[in-house]
Amino acid sequence: MAGPRARHRISQGFSDVPGQCYTFSFWFAAQPDSPSDFSAYWDGIALLSLINPNTGDASTHYSFNLIGSGTDSIQFNFRDD
């Protein structure tokens, strides 16, 4: 079990076609907990960063169009104290 203020990460590396356009999309839902945070990355570049997110009962869809480099990665970081 993780203690208070523990950060968690899910990541995936993959091969793709350099110069090809890709869509990185996901659904996100959060309850009004504080402190908490969520962030999404493509190749270590933050695409989304939320502090104390609260979507209530709804899920929010996020979508990003990105250019592949040949070897890319996606990552989600999150914390919920």
C-alpha positions as CSV (number, residue, x, y, z in Angstrom):
1,M,0.0,0.0,0.0
2,A,1.3,3.4,-0.9
3,G,1.6,6.1,1.8
4,P,0.3,9.7,1.7
5,R,1.5,11.8,-1.3
6,A,2.5,8.7,-3.2
7,R,2.8,9.3,-6.9
8,H,1.8,6.7,-9.4
9,R,2.7,6.2,-13.0
10,I,1.5,4.1,-15.9
11,S,3.6,4.2,-19.1
12,Q,3.9,2.5,-22.4
13,G,6.6,2.7,-25.1
14,F,6.0,1.8,-28.7
15,S,7.3,1.9,-32.3
16,D,5.5,3.9,-34.9
17,V,6.1,5.5,-38.3
18,P,8.2,8.7,-38.2
19,G,6.3,11.7,-39.4
20,Q,2.9,10.0,-39.2
21,C,0.1,11.7,-37.4
22,Y,-1.3,9.8,-34.4
23,T,-4.3,10.5,-32.1
24,F,-3.7,10.0,-28.4
25,S,-7.0,10.0,-26.7
26,F,-8.5,8.9,-23.3
27,W,-11.4,9.3,-21.0
28,F,-10.9,10.8,-17.5
29,A,-13.1,10.9,-14.4
30,A,-12.3,12.1,-10.9
31,Q,-14.1,12.8,-7.6
32,P,-13.5,16.0,-5.7
33,D,-10.5,14.8,-3.6
34,S,-7.9,17.2,-2.4
35,P,-4.9,17.1,-2.8
36,S,-4.8,15.2,-6.0
37,D,-3.4,15.6,-9.5
38,F,-3.4,14.0,-12.9
39,S,-1.1,14.5,-15.9
40,A,-0.7,12.9,-19.4
41,Y,2.6,12.9,-21.4
42,W,3.7,12.1,-24.9
43,D,7.5,11.5,-25.1
44,G,7.9,13.2,-21.7
45,I,6.1,16.4,-22.8
46,A,3.1,17.3,-20.7
47,L,-0.1,17.5,-22.7
48,L,-2.4,17.8,-19.8
49,S,-1.9,18.7,-16.1
50,L,-4.9,18.9,-13.7
51,I,-4.7,19.9,-10.0
52,N,-7.5,18.7,-7.8
53,P,-9.6,17.6,-10.8
54,N,-13.4,17.1,-10.3
55,T,-15.5,15.8,-13.1
56,G,-18.4,14.9,-10.8
57,D,-20.3,12.0,-12.2
58,A,-19.2,12.7,-15.8
59,S,-16.2,11.5,-17.8
60,T,-14.2,13.9,-19.9
61,H,-12.7,13.0,-23.2
62,Y,-9.3,14.3,-24.1
63,S,-7.7,14.0,-27.6
64,F,-4.4,15.1,-28.9
65,N,-3.0,14.9,-32.5
66,L,0.7,14.2,-32.5
67,I,3.5,13.3,-34.8
68,G,5.3,10.0,-34.4
69,S,9.1,10.0,-34.1
70,G,9.6,6.2,-34.7
71,T,9.9,5.4,-31.0
72,D,7.4,7.1,-28.7
73,S,5.9,6.8,-25.3
74,I,2.7,7.7,-23.4
75,Q,2.5,8.2,-19.7
76,F,-0.1,9.0,-17.0
77,N,1.0,10.3,-13.6
78,F,-1.5,10.6,-10.8
79,R,-1.8,11.2,-7.1
80,D,-4.8,11.0,-4.7
81,D,-4.1,11.6,-1.1
